[in-house]
Amino acid sequence: MLLTGHQLKLAATRLTAQLSRSFAAAAEAQQAATPSPPSPPKRAPNKMGGWQFHSYGDSDELQYCDKLRLPQIRNSDECLVRVRATTVNPIDVAMLRGYGATLLNIMRCKSGDSIEFPLTLGREFVGELVQKGMGVNGSDQLQLGCRVWGVVPISSTAGAHAEYVVVSRSCLAAAPKNLDDKEAASVLYAGLTAWSGLYISGFLGGPCGATTAAGGGANKRVLVMGGSGGVGSLAIQMLSAQGVQVLATCSENAVDMVRCLGADCVVDYTNPAQLEQLAKYAPYDIVLDCAGQGSQHAAELNFDFRQYITFSSPLLANIDKQGICLGALQNVSELLQSNVKAVTQRGGLVKWGYFYPAAHGIEFLQRLVERRKLMPLIDSSFDFAELPKAFERIKQGHLRGKVVVQLKDSITGC
Ligand SMILES: NC(=O)c1ccc[n+]([C@@H]2O[C@H](COP(=O)([O-])OP(=O)(O)OC[C@H]3O[C@@H](n4cnc5c(N)ncnc54)[C@H](OP(=O)(O)O)[C@@H]3O)[C@@H](O)[C@H]2O)c1
C-alpha cells in the first residue's frame, strides 16, 4: 500500500504519541505497585469543585470553589457527566470579559436561568457518563460509566470548567478510543466550528454534507487562513480527508507543522512575496478565515473566491454595543456592505460561520478520528487548579493548537 507524505507524517506523529502513552502506562503500572497516597477527604454529596465568575473582567475574576452544587438534570433528554479534561478557547477569554452578554443573557432567561451570575465557562469536555435523564432511552448505546466527549452550547450558564456538567444527549457521543483524555477534549468545539463553517455556512458537501455526517467536497479548492490555530488545524485535516485541495496560511515558524496536517500548499502570511502566490491558485471555492481577519478583509484580498467565510463576525459585539434592535440593524448593514464590496471586487459572497453543536457534526468528526484522519494539535496543557494560567496562555496568542485543562483526579480507561 502506498502512503502519501501526509499519511506518513500523521503515522509518525501517532506512533510517537502511542510510544509516549506506553511509557506513561509503564510508569503508572510502576506507581500502582507502590503504596498509593492517602485519598483526598470525601466531599459532601451533591457538591463539586469548579471555576466560576461573578462579574466580567480578567482571569483574576475566576474563582475556584469546591462546594458548588452538582448540576441537576432538568430536562428528560439531558445527561450528567463527570469531567476528566476540558479546554480553554478564545471564546472563554472573550466571554469572561463580557463578550456576547446581551444576547446570551436573553437566551439564558428563555431557558430558565434568569440570573446572569455566577457563570462557569468551558465549551467542551471528555468525561464519564454518570446519570441519564428519563428520556434518554435505556437501549441508548451510551451506558452509564461510558467515556464520552461532548460540547456545551454557548448560552449555557454551567460549562465544563467544573467536575461535573449537564448537557443534552445530542451534544454527547462515545469518545473515540484512539484518543487519550487531553486529545479527546480538544476536538469538538473547534472541530464543530470548522465543520459548520464549511458544511453548513459554506454548503461544501451540498444538502447531504449539511444534514448528515457525509462531509464531501472532493476536488474543490479551499484556502484556510490561520492553519496553525485550534480551528484551522482541524479544518485542514478534515478537508484533506475529503479530497479537497487545501491551501493554508500561517506564520513562518508553523509552516512545516501545517504542511504535515495535509495542506497541499502553505504560505507564510508575514512574507508579502509568498502571499502573492495565493493568487496563482484562485479562484477558491471557499476562503475560510480562522485567523480573526473578519468580513472587511474579504474585499482586500487580491484574488477571487466564491465564498469567504469568517468566524470573526461582529454579530454579538454589535448587539452588546447597540442593543438588540440597533445591533441587529448594524449587523444586516455590515453584512450587506461587505457582500456588495466582495461581490463587485472578487465575485464571491461573504458569510459568517459559527460553532454549531449538531449531532451529525459530532458523528462526522468521530468517524474521521476513528479512521485516524484527524488528530488535534495540543499547544499546552494545565492542571485544573491552574485554570487561570490557561486563560493567560490564550491571551498571549500565537497558539499552535489547543489549550487543554486536565482535572487532577481524572481516571483513565472505561
Ligand atoms: N464564531 C464562532 O462560533 C467561533 C468559534 C471558534 C472560534 N472562533 C474564532 O475563530 C478564530 C480562530 O479560533 P481558534 O480557536 O483557532 O484561534 P487560535 O487557536 O488563536 O488560532 C488563530 C491562529 O491564527 C494564526 N494567525 C494570526 N494572525 C494570522 C494571519 N493574519 N494569517 C494567518 N494566520 C494567523 C495564529 O498564530 P500566529 O499569530 O503565530 O500567526 C494562530 O495560530 C478566532 O478568531 C476565534 O475567536 C469563532
The ligand as a Gaussian input file, in Angstrom:
#p B3LYP/6-31G(d) Opt

LIG

0 1
 N      -17.841000      32.203000      15.532000
 C      -17.600000      31.149000      16.302000
 O      -18.521000      30.420000      16.722000
 C      -16.168000      30.827000      16.624000
 C      -15.843000      29.617000      17.233000
 C      -14.500000      29.328000      17.444000
 C      -13.529000      30.269000      17.083000
 N      -13.911000      31.451000      16.551000
 C      -12.901000      32.442000      16.128000
 O      -12.152000      31.831000      15.088000
 C      -10.802000      32.247000      15.145000
 C       -9.904000      31.012000      15.262000
 O      -10.139000      30.381000      16.502000
 P       -9.021000      29.455000      17.123000
 O       -9.559000      28.852000      18.336000
 O       -8.453000      28.577000      16.063000
 O       -7.919000      30.562000      17.499000
 P       -6.373000      30.363000      17.690000
 O       -6.123000      28.984000      18.182000
 O       -5.881000      31.546000      18.433000
 O       -5.777000      30.385000      16.189000
 C       -5.509000      31.504000      15.440000
 C       -4.240000      31.161000      14.622000
 O       -4.099000      32.092000      13.570000
 C       -2.734000      32.495000      13.464000
 N       -2.777000      33.814000      12.856000
 C       -2.895000      35.031000      13.452000
 N       -2.979000      36.012000      12.513000
 C       -2.915000      35.399000      11.311000
 C       -2.993000      35.855000       9.964000
 N       -3.109000      37.160000       9.666000
 N       -2.929000      34.959000       8.968000
 C       -2.810000      33.623000       9.235000
 N       -2.739000      33.128000      10.491000
 C       -2.805000      33.999000      11.518000
 C       -2.216000      32.451000      14.904000
 O       -0.813000      32.212000      15.003000
 P        0.269000      33.404000      14.820000
 O       -0.292000      34.627000      15.500000
 O        1.506000      32.913000      15.477000
 O        0.424000      33.558000      13.355000
 C       -2.963000      31.239000      15.477000
 O       -2.223000      30.043000      15.283000
 C      -10.685000      33.181000      16.352000
 O      -10.808000      34.499000      15.880000
 C      -11.899000      32.800000      17.200000
 O      -12.331000      33.861000      18.007000
 C      -15.200000      31.749000      16.310000

